[in-house]
Amino acid sequence: MTLQAAVCSARQLPRVSLLTASFHNISLQSARAFSTTLPAQRAATLPADIPPYPYGPRRTFKQADSGLYGGATIIFGNKISKGRNKGKTRRIWKPNVRKEKVYSKALDEELDLKVTHRVLRTINKVGGLDEYLLGDKPARIKELGMFGWKLRWRVMTSLAMKEKFRLERQELGLQEPETFEQFLARHSDQEKIEAANEHNLKRQQEAHEAATPMTADSMRELKTPEMRTNPA
């Protein structure tokens, strides 16, 4: 019996060692942090080849930059009840957002957009998605948001819209407009010229001051403050 018990214990030794090794590898600390809070929403950004949006990304209700919301946002308020159950309860009014397929003539395709009912009604009123995006009033530019601004640039740089603009310029007798890169280059050249002019003017003033001799009146004016600060 003792021999059999020794053999059984010898057979169980590797199993026990493997079991203890597996327990040693277990860590009580989680590999990733656990949190019940929602992740912070990132502000929308534009590619480098698109001009900057004048109003910038949304600081509140950031999901509005993922579609054509027309400036709509979430509203918090109270519902006032009268009668037997009078009182007020907190309420939230959210924009009426829906997924719609809107056709673009310039892009010649249907776009799946998140759009509010009011913006969809405005698109039908002005005559289409392209006319809505190309509106030049400040209120229209502001309600486009980052998503609408990106879509506006995509429509304006399409071949169909470029051809339309070229025909309009020919009818009006206008020259070809400069590109965005040419505008930036011209703007930087103007800054260089202004900086060079300021530098040359400063050097001329310093040379003029160095060439002007010190007269007795100028020496008296320089010594007068020192005499006032050191009374006899």
C-alpha positions as CSV (number, residue, x, y, z in Angstrom):
1,M,0.0,0.0,0.0
2,T,2.8,2.3,0.8
3,L,4.4,1.7,-2.5
4,Q,1.2,2.4,-4.4
5,A,0.6,5.6,-2.5
6,A,4.2,6.7,-3.3
7,V,3.6,6.0,-7.0
8,C,0.3,7.9,-7.0
9,S,1.8,10.9,-5.2
10,A,4.7,10.9,-7.7
11,R,2.2,11.0,-10.6
12,Q,0.2,13.9,-9.1
13,L,3.3,16.1,-8.6
14,P,3.5,17.4,-12.2
15,R,-0.2,18.1,-12.2
16,V,0.1,20.1,-9.0
17,S,3.1,22.0,-10.3
18,L,1.3,22.9,-13.5
19,L,-1.8,24.0,-11.5
20,T,0.3,26.3,-9.3
21,A,2.1,27.7,-12.3
22,S,-1.2,28.6,-13.9
23,F,-2.3,30.4,-10.7
24,H,0.9,32.3,-10.6
25,N,0.2,33.7,-14.1
26,I,-3.2,35.0,-13.1
27,S,-3.2,38.8,-12.3
28,L,-5.7,40.5,-10.2
29,Q,-5.3,43.8,-12.1
30,S,-7.4,44.2,-15.2
31,A,-5.7,44.6,-18.6
32,R,-7.8,47.7,-19.5
33,A,-9.5,50.3,-17.4
34,F,-13.2,49.8,-16.7
35,S,-15.4,52.9,-16.6
36,T,-19.1,53.6,-16.7
37,T,-18.7,57.0,-18.3
38,L,-19.2,57.5,-22.0
39,P,-16.1,58.3,-24.1
40,A,-15.6,61.9,-24.9
41,Q,-16.7,63.0,-28.3
42,R,-14.0,64.4,-30.5
43,A,-14.4,67.6,-32.4
44,A,-14.8,67.2,-36.2
45,T,-11.8,68.1,-38.3
46,L,-11.3,68.9,-42.0
47,P,-8.7,67.6,-44.4
48,A,-5.8,69.8,-45.2
49,D,-6.9,70.5,-48.8
50,I,-10.3,72.0,-47.7
51,P,-10.4,75.7,-46.7
52,P,-11.0,76.2,-42.9
53,Y,-14.6,76.5,-41.8
54,P,-15.2,80.1,-40.6
55,Y,-17.3,79.1,-37.6
56,G,-15.3,76.1,-36.5
57,P,-16.6,72.8,-35.0
58,R,-19.5,72.5,-32.6
59,R,-18.5,72.8,-29.0
60,T,-21.9,71.4,-27.8
61,F,-24.1,68.7,-29.3
62,K,-21.1,67.5,-31.4
63,Q,-23.1,64.9,-33.3
64,A,-24.6,67.8,-35.3
65,D,-21.3,67.8,-37.3
66,S,-22.1,64.4,-38.7
67,G,-25.0,65.5,-40.9
68,L,-27.1,68.4,-42.1
69,Y,-28.8,69.5,-38.8
70,G,-29.3,73.1,-39.9
71,G,-28.1,74.5,-36.6
72,A,-30.6,72.4,-34.6
73,T,-29.6,71.3,-31.1
74,I,-30.9,69.5,-28.1
75,I,-33.2,71.6,-25.8
76,F,-33.8,71.0,-22.1
77,G,-36.8,72.3,-20.4
78,N,-39.9,71.6,-18.2
79,K,-43.3,70.3,-19.0
80,I,-45.9,72.3,-17.1
81,S,-49.1,70.4,-16.1
82,K,-52.2,72.0,-14.8
83,G,-55.3,70.6,-13.1
84,R,-55.3,67.7,-10.6
85,N,-51.7,66.6,-11.4
86,K,-50.3,70.1,-11.7
87,G,-46.6,70.5,-11.5
88,K,-43.5,70.4,-13.8
89,T,-41.4,67.6,-15.0
90,R,-38.1,67.7,-16.9
91,R,-38.2,67.2,-20.6
92,I,-35.8,66.9,-23.5
93,W,-36.5,68.0,-27.1
94,K,-34.3,66.4,-29.7
95,P,-34.0,67.4,-33.3
96,N,-36.1,65.4,-35.8
97,V,-33.2,63.7,-37.6
98,R,-33.7,61.0,-40.2
99,K,-31.6,59.1,-42.7
100,E,-32.5,60.1,-46.2
101,K,-31.1,59.6,-49.7
102,V,-30.7,63.0,-51.4
103,Y,-29.7,63.3,-55.0
104,S,-26.9,65.6,-56.1
105,K,-26.8,66.8,-59.7
106,A,-23.2,67.9,-59.5
107,L,-22.0,64.6,-58.1
108,D,-24.6,62.6,-60.1
109,E,-25.3,60.3,-57.2
110,E,-27.6,59.7,-54.3
111,L,-26.0,60.5,-50.9
112,D,-27.1,58.9,-47.6
113,L,-27.3,61.8,-45.2
114,K,-28.5,62.4,-41.7
115,V,-30.8,65.4,-42.2
116,T,-33.4,67.1,-40.2
117,H,-37.0,67.6,-41.4
118,R,-36.6,71.4,-41.6
119,V,-33.4,71.1,-43.7
120,L,-35.0,68.6,-46.0
121,R,-37.9,71.0,-46.5
122,T,-35.5,73.8,-47.3
123,I,-33.7,71.6,-49.8
124,N,-37.0,70.9,-51.7
125,K,-37.9,74.6,-51.5
126,V,-34.6,75.9,-53.0
127,G,-34.6,73.3,-55.8
128,G,-32.1,70.6,-54.7
129,L,-29.1,69.7,-52.5
130,D,-26.6,71.6,-54.7
131,E,-28.6,74.9,-54.4
132,Y,-28.8,74.4,-50.7
133,L,-25.1,73.8,-50.2
134,L,-24.0,76.7,-52.5
135,G,-26.0,79.3,-50.7
136,D,-23.8,82.3,-49.9
137,K,-25.7,84.0,-47.1
138,P,-23.9,84.0,-43.6
139,A,-26.9,82.3,-42.0
140,R,-26.7,79.4,-44.6
141,I,-23.0,79.0,-44.1
142,K,-23.4,78.9,-40.4
143,E,-26.1,76.2,-40.4
144,L,-24.1,74.0,-42.8
145,G,-21.7,73.0,-40.1
146,M,-18.5,71.1,-40.6
147,F,-20.3,68.3,-42.5
148,G,-22.1,70.6,-44.8
149,W,-19.0,72.7,-45.4
150,K,-17.1,69.5,-46.5
151,L,-20.0,68.5,-48.8
152,R,-20.1,72.0,-50.2
153,W,-16.4,71.9,-51.1
154,R,-17.0,68.5,-52.7
155,V,-19.8,69.9,-54.9
156,M,-17.9,73.0,-55.8
157,T,-14.8,71.0,-57.0
158,S,-16.9,68.6,-59.1
159,L,-16.4,68.6,-62.9
160,A,-20.0,69.5,-63.6
161,M,-19.9,72.5,-61.3
162,K,-16.5,73.7,-62.6
163,E,-17.9,73.6,-66.1
164,K,-20.9,75.6,-65.0
165,F,-18.7,78.3,-63.3
166,R,-16.5,78.5,-66.4
167,L,-19.5,79.2,-68.7
168,E,-20.8,81.8,-66.3
169,R,-17.4,83.6,-66.2
170,Q,-17.4,83.6,-70.0
171,E,-20.8,85.2,-70.2
172,L,-19.8,87.9,-67.7
173,G,-16.3,88.4,-69.2
174,L,-14.4,87.5,-66.1
175,Q,-10.9,86.1,-65.8
176,E,-10.1,82.7,-64.5
177,P,-9.9,82.7,-60.7
178,E,-6.7,81.9,-58.9
179,T,-6.4,78.6,-57.0
180,F,-6.2,78.3,-53.3
181,E,-2.5,77.6,-53.5
182,Q,-1.9,80.7,-55.6
183,F,-3.9,82.8,-53.1
184,L,-1.8,81.5,-50.2
185,A,1.5,82.1,-52.1
186,R,0.4,85.7,-53.0
187,H,-0.6,86.3,-49.4
188,S,2.7,85.0,-48.1
189,D,4.6,87.1,-50.7
190,Q,2.7,90.2,-49.5
191,E,3.7,89.5,-45.9
192,K,7.4,89.1,-47.0
193,I,7.2,92.5,-48.9
194,E,5.7,94.2,-45.9
195,A,8.3,92.8,-43.5
196,A,11.1,93.8,-45.9
197,N,9.7,97.4,-46.1
198,E,9.5,97.7,-42.3
199,H,13.1,96.4,-42.0
200,N,14.4,98.9,-44.6
201,L,12.5,101.8,-42.9
202,K,13.9,100.9,-39.5
203,R,17.4,100.8,-41.0
204,Q,16.9,104.2,-42.6
205,Q,15.8,105.7,-39.3
206,E,18.8,104.2,-37.5
207,A,21.2,105.6,-40.1
208,H,19.5,109.0,-40.0
209,E,19.8,109.1,-36.2
210,A,23.5,108.1,-36.3
211,A,24.3,110.7,-39.0
212,T,22.5,113.6,-37.1
213,P,25.1,115.5,-34.8
214,M,24.3,116.1,-31.2
215,T,23.6,119.8,-30.7
216,A,23.7,121.8,-27.4
217,D,19.9,121.9,-27.2
218,S,19.6,118.1,-27.5
219,M,22.3,117.6,-24.9
220,R,20.5,120.0,-22.5
221,E,17.2,118.0,-23.1
222,L,19.0,114.7,-22.2
223,K,20.6,116.2,-19.0
224,T,17.4,117.9,-17.8
225,P,15.7,114.7,-16.4
226,E,18.8,113.7,-14.5
227,M,19.1,117.1,-12.9
228,R,15.4,116.9,-11.8
229,T,15.9,113.5,-10.2
230,N,19.0,114.6,-8.3
231,P,18.0,117.8,-6.5
232,A,20.7,119.9,-4.8
